[in-house]
């Protein structure tokens, strides 16, 4: 299999033009092309009068070795290896008899659901615990809060509940990380199997969209259950159960997790627990810290949401081709590096979307952006954030490197924003 990069075509092109471009790039007759598959499609809009689609394709050809020899110095034509993922069909041989060895996943967000799915595919029948509601009830609660018809629910909201914070978002599926082992491809394929559009397999900057995400979440739940997993909603973990052991080498105690304690007092035995609680489960972080679990502070960025007409962004990016159906709503990315060491940049840009209230705690203001799959709302929005430095956390630290200092800083700003906004208990989607 060969990978061809940087196949450039004008906006007005058909699928047959991709095939012609492959034949032209490789300089082979049509009879030598066995098959091809588009791997990535992006847009080059650096010149408004010459916008191009850029394709990467995998090609199966006859006489591959001779082509590789001919184009040995061309970095845009290279050989790639075949790959696949293996699933365990039957769980009977992999599941231990003891319930204490059954893996438990805490949190049903993207991380938790994928952890549970992979464990289920390995035949280990995981137990997934989620403090919030399943997607149908959670959607009613969240949209009711946004419309001012429901009070805030600290246990089930934009952050907590089936699907996690990602359910009510644009559903972006890309990063700037290298991925030599193609784990990202595995994620995309699993999302498609669960109901996402197959276009996410090829778009350079794929997204699912809010309403489609609900379908995908239900699809992942069904697949975990089919493979023998179990999922419990409205089930909050309040404590971890530890067992101590003496280490003969230095007489220091070593602790082994042996279970979890739920809010209602129920105890669940397990020696294998995945905590996938997201960034807003602050009570869980505090609980783990009190139990002596090592937590490492991590720098992050903070800012606010900006909103502007989508047509303005389309014209800035596409020029006279703004509104072209093949281009769709435009995105942007802004970065500014100051001499002080601060970096201001745009993050999570949502074309044709809405700014929504996303707090997970009472009397706080947190915002996020979301888009439907069509991205057809009249406004665009993005976060405009600045990186924080260690000096920013000093007034909130109990000791140097305090892992809770970041949370204290966040809470301080979120509560101030709530008061400056008038202290209203309801929230509505921003549409201005």
Secondary structure, 3 states (H helix, E strand, C coil): CEEEEEEEEECCCCHHHHHHHHHHHHCCCHHHEEEEEEEEEEEECCCHHHCEEEEEEEEEECCHHHHHHHCCCCCCEEECCCCCCCCCCCCCCCCCCCHHHCCEEECCCHHHHHHHHHHHHCCCCCEEECCCCCHHHHHHHHHHHHCCCCCCCCCCCCCCCCCHHHHHCCCECCCCCCCCCCHHHHHHHHHHHCCCCHHHHCECCCECCHHHHHHHHHHHHHHHHHCCCEEECCCCEEEEEEEEEECCCCCCEEEEEEEEEECCCCEEECCCEEECCCCCCHHHHHHHHHCCCCCCCCCCEEEEEEEEEHHHHHHHHHHHHCCCCCCCCCCCCCEEECCCCCEEEEEEEECCEEEEECCCCCCCCCEEEEECCCCCCCEEEEEEEEECCHHHHHHHCCCCCCCCHHHHHHHHHHHHHHHHCCCCCCCCCECC
